[in-house]
Amino acid sequence: MNTFHPENPDTRRTFLKKTGATVLGTALIGLDTIAGPAFAENKNNVLKVGLVGCGGRGTGAALQALKADPGVHITALGDVFEDKLSQSLATLQKTGGDRVKVDNAHRFIGFDAYQKVIDSGVDVVLLAAPPYARPAHLAAAVKAGKHAFAEKPVAVDAPGVRSILASAKLAKEKNLSLLSGFCFRYDKANRETFGRVLNGAVGDIRAVTTYRYGGELWSFPRQAGWTDMEYQLRNWYYYHWLSGDFITEVSVHSLDMMAWVLGDRTPIKAIGIGGRQKRTDPLFGNIYDHFAVEYEYADGVKGYNYCRQHLGCPGRNTVEVFGSDGKADVSIYKNYKITGKNPWEFQGKSNVMHQAEQDEFFASIRSGKPINDGVWMANSTMLGILGRMVAYSGQEITWEDAINSDISIGPKYEDYSWDLKWPVSEVPIPGITKV
């Protein structure tokens, strides 16, 4: 059986011997270095950018693209909902002025809007539709030779992850930039902290814990005239076939930071629990409201992810790295420090990570030195999918079995339509639900 994962180093120490001398320097690299002379020489050339998925995150990415590069013009928008597109366009025009050149012929509505944006003559596409659509959208963009920003997560199941890996490989062959929406990797404080950890500041890593505690997110009450499909798509977050569940959609940021600090190795297996304690109203579809998952690596290192969405309870967004020579504590947006043999604390100026990722993306395009985040963004997404699988089923599942699964939890993208009646499964029950 073919497997889909990057080559793993024999041990973390081997990994550090191979890369330790460059990890910290790479983590702290500045935009001026990335851009190089080619950026300055070409900065006045227009880059036509199309946005697919006109919600808040997509609109935000487009605004940041305008700020990242003075030669960016937004020339096409696509979404399944006309109201979303209109709201996004108004916001972009207010900020971008005459650099937002989206005439009526370049405002595309429907499930095929993504292809129309890609075919409209753009150079770059920002892919920010809900996660179920990402594999199909990225495959089409790369096939057409477009640089692409892919919001996280990049899939909701293993077949989708494998599609992303194939697109990432093709993007590399075509010398295209492929930027991930895992924005915490573009945060300056995280880069400095995790760069030091990867260079051995806490010694050999024994365990990593990640916490993502928060409340409920948005939801939209059903309106007259909505079909089941429209209702579910407007509330896509609460249906696992559209979002991947919240461990894959939200807590995946924490899992990505765990993967990052472990050198982007993949685990050998996972086991965990999850369920619904407060999210019992049918309004909340069929996703869970809490997970606790243990990931085990080949050298005995353990990674733990704890996440919940319970309104009225304390929030937490942390990463703790326990090593043989010390400990790294990251409290997102608050504190970043290392204790033990090599004490250190971040005291620099924070950046805006969403802006930084777009700055680096467009600088890479200008310089002809493409970014390709494809493999690690696919594997970080798969960590969330694996966590969902073990919690839904109650079983221990290996990485190999999970990544090679042929089970798709939703229909093929080409089958999506307003008349589609996709059966919504019952809330998963550990010990009964099969994954």
N, C-alpha and C positions, 0 to 999 in steps of 0.2 A: 504493500500500500504506500502511495506517495504521501509524504508529510509536508506541511507548510509552516516552516518556522526558520528564523535565521540560525546560522551556525552558533551553537552555544560554546563559550569557553569552558575548559575543563573545571576551572574553579574561578572564584572572584579574584584570587591573587594572580592567576595567569592572565586574566582580563586586564588587571591593573598594570602588570609588567608590559603588556602589549600596548596599552593606550594611556597609562597614567601620566606620562610626560606631556601629553597634549590635551587631556581632558579639561583641565582648569583653564588653560589658555583659550580653548574653543568656547568654553562656557562664558568667558568674560569678554569675548571679542566685541568690538564696537561696530556701529553701522558704517562709519567712515572706512574702516578696513574692508568690510564686506562689499561696499559699493565700488571702490576703486575708481581709477580714471575714466573707465567706460561709462560709469553712471553720469559723471559730469558732462561728458561729451554728448551723451544721448538724451539728456534729461528733458529737452524740449520736443522730442518726438512724441507724438500722441500714442498712447496705449488705450485701445478701446476695450472697455470692461463691461461684461454682462453679468447681471445678478439673477440667480435662480433661487427662489425662496425669499419672499419679500416681508417676512416677519421682522420682529425686533432685532434678532441677531444678524440676519442678512442685511437689513438696512444699516445696522451699526458697522458691519464689515465694509459696506460700500462707502460710508462716510469716512472710515479710516483709510480706505484706499485712496480717496480724493486727497486726504491730508498727507498720505505717504509720498505722493509723487505728483509734481505739478503738471506732468504730462498725461495724467489719467483723465479720461472722459468716460462717463457712464453712458452707454449708448443703447442698452437693451435691458428690459426687465421681464421676468417670467414667474408666474405663480398659478396655482390652481384656483385661487380666489381673486376675483376682480377687486374687491374692497381692500384686500391686503396690498395689492399692487398699487392702487391709487393712493393709499396712505403713505406707502414707502416713497412713491414718486414725489409727493408733496414735501415730505421731509428732506429728500435729497435735493430738490430744487431750491428749497429755502437756504440750504447751506452751500450747495455746490454751484449755484448760479448757472452761468452759461457753459460750465463743464458738464452739466447734466443734459445730454442731448438725446432724449428719448421721445421721439415723435410717436404718433398714434400707430404707425406701422411697425414699431418695435416694442410694443406692449403686448405680451403674449399671455393668454389665459388658457389653462387646461392642463391635462396630464402630459401632453406633448410640448408644453411651453419650453421645457429645458432644451429640447432639440432645436426649436426655433431660435432660441437665444444663441446657442452654439453656432447655428448656421447663418447668423445675422451679420457676420463679418467681424466679430470681436476677436481680440488677441488673448484675453484673459477672462475666465469665468469664476465667479464666486458662488460656490455650491452650498446653500444654507437651507434647503428644504428639510423636512423632518427625516430622521435617520433611515427609514424604510427605503427612501429613494436614492440614497447616496451611491450605492454600487452602480446602478444603471446610469446615473447622471455622470459619474466620474469616468466610467468606461466610454461613454459617448464623447466626453470632452477630450480625453487623451487620444482617442481614435482620430479626432478631428484636428489634433495638433495644437490644442489650447493649453496654456498655463492655467493651473487650477488651484484654488483654495477650497479645501474640503472641511467643512465644519465637523466637529466631533459629535457623537460617535460616527464611525463611517459605515456601520452595518448593524443589523439586528440579529444575525445568525451566521453560522459558519460558512455556508455557501456565499453569503455576501462578503465575508472577510476574505475568502479566497479570490473573489472577483476583484476586490480592492488590491490585493497583492499582485494580481496579474496586471492591473492598470498601472500600479507603481513601477513594475518592471518595464512596461512599455513606455511610460513617461521617461524613465532613465535612458532607454534606448533612443528616444526622440529628443533628448536634451531639453526636456520641459521642466519647469519648476512646479513642484507639487507641495503645497503648504498645508500643514495640519491645523485644525482648530483647537488643538490641545494647547491653549494659550499659556498655561502655567509654565511651560518650558521656555517661554519668552519673557518671563518675569525676572528682573535683574537680581532681586534678593534670592530667589530660588536658584538661579544659575550660580551665584557665588557660593551659596551654602552647599548645594549638591555637588558642585564642582570640587569643592574641598573634600567632601566625603568620598567621592570617586577617586581622589588622589590620596586616599588613605588616612584622612584626618581622624577617623574614629577606629582605625584598624580594620580587622576583618569583620564584616557585617554578620551579626547573628540573627537579627530579626528586624522587621519593619512593621510598624502599625500605622494605619491611616483611619481617620475618622471624618465623616461628613454628615453632620447632624443639622437638620433644618426643618422648616415648616412646609405647608402646602404651597403649591404654585397656582397659576392661573387655571380657570376653567370657564366654559361658556355654556349657559343654559340653552336648552333646545329651543329653536325658533320654528314658528309655523312654516311649513313648506320644506323643511330640511329632510332629506332622506337619511336613512341610517348611516350611509357612507359619509354624507356631509357632516353629520353630527360627530362621527368618530374622527374624521380628519380635522375638524376644528378643535377637537379635544384629543389630538393624537398622542399626547404625552401619557394618557391613562390606559392605552391599549398596547400590550407588549408586542403585537405584530407590527405596530407602527413606530414605537419608541425603543423597544428592547427592554423595557422596564427601567425604573429609575437608577438601578445600579449601573446599567449600561449608558443611560442618558446623562446622569448627573454625577454620581459617585465615580464614574469612570475617570474623572479628572484626578481623583485621589489614587486610583489604581495606576494611572499613567505616571504619576510622580513616584510611586513605589517601583514601577518598572524602570524608570529613569535612573533612580539611585542604585538599582541593582544591575546596572549596565545593560538594560534591555534584554536580559535573559528571559526565557519563558519557563514557567514552573513545570513540574512533572505531573502534578495532580492538585485537586482542590476538594474541599468538603465544607459544608456550611449549612446555615439555616436562614429562614426568612418567613415572612407572613404579613397579615393585615390585622392590626389592632384598632386603628382609628379610621382607616380608609375603607369603611364598610358600606357606604352609600353607593348604589349603582352608578352614580355620577362619576365615580372614580374608576370606571372600567374594570379591568382585571389585573392590575399591577399590584405589587406588594407595597408596604410602607416601611419595612425594615429588613435588613440583611446583616448577617455576620458570617464572613467567609475566611477560611484559612487556605492559603496557597503554600505548597511545599516545593522547594527547589532541590536540584540534584545533590547539592553539597550540604543539605540539611537545613539551610536557611529557611525561615518561615516568614511569610508576609500575611498580614491580617487587615481586612477591610471591614469596618463597622459603619453602617449608614442607616439613617432613618429620616422620615419626614413626618414629624408629629407636631402639629400646631400647639403652641403653649408650652413647649419644652425648650431647655437651653440649647443653643446652637454650638457647633464645634466644627472646625475645619483645620485639622492638624496632620502632620507627618512626623513620626518619631523613628529614628534610626539607631539601633542598639549595636555597638561594636565592641571589639575586644579592648580598644584603647579609649573609648569614650562614647558619647551619645550626641546626636544632632536632634534638635527640637525646632520644628517649623510650625508656627501658628500663623496661618495665611493672613496677610495684611497687618500682622502685629509684631511678632518676634521671630528672629532667626538666629540661632546660636548653637555653638558646639562646646561641650564640656568634656573634661578628661585630660589626656596628655597634651592635646593641642587646642586649648580654649580659644574661642573666637566668637565675635558677635557682629552681625551686619549692622553697620551704622551709616551706610550710604544713602543716597537719594533714590527713592522708588521710581519706577517707570510705569507707564500704562501698557500692560502686557498686550492687550488687543491691538493697540497702535503699533507696538514694537514688532509684532508678527507681520503686520502688513508692510511696515517699513522695510523689514528684511526680505520679504517676499518680492516687492517691486525692485529693491536694490539688486536682488539676485537675477531678476529678468534683465535689468539694464546692463549688468556686468557680464552676462553670458555665463555665469557660474551658478547653475540652477540648484536650488534647494530640492531635496526629495525626502520628505518625511514618511513616505509610504509604508515601509515595512513596520516601523515602530508604531505608527498610528493604527495600523491594522491589528498588531498584536496587543496593544493596549485596549482596543475595543474588544478583542477576544477575551481579555481578562474579565471584562464585565459580563460578557455572554456566558463564559464558563461559570462565573459566580451565580448567575441566574439559573443555570442548568442544575447546579448542585443543590441550590436552595429549593427550587421547584420540585425536584425529584427526591431529595433527602439522601441521595447517593453520593459516594466518592467517585469522581470522574477524572480520568487522565486528560492531560492537554492533548495528547495524540488522538484520543477518541473524540474529543470535543471539536478540534480544528478540522478533523476529517469527516465530521457528520454531514450527511446529505439532507438533513431535515431542514426545510425552510418553514418559518413560522407564519409567513404571509404568502400571498399570490405573487406570480411573476409580475414585474412592473408593467409589462405590455398588456396585462389583463386588467389593470386599474381603470375603472370608469365610475360614473355617478350611479350606475345601475348595479354595480358589483354588490353582492350580498355575501360577504365573507363571514363565516361563522365565528362568533366571538366565544372563545373557550371559557369554561368556568374558571374561577380563581384556582390556581394550582394547589394541590394538596400533597405535601411530602409523603413518600411511601406509596402513593397511588398514581400520581402524575408521571407519565413517561416522557423523557426528553431524548 
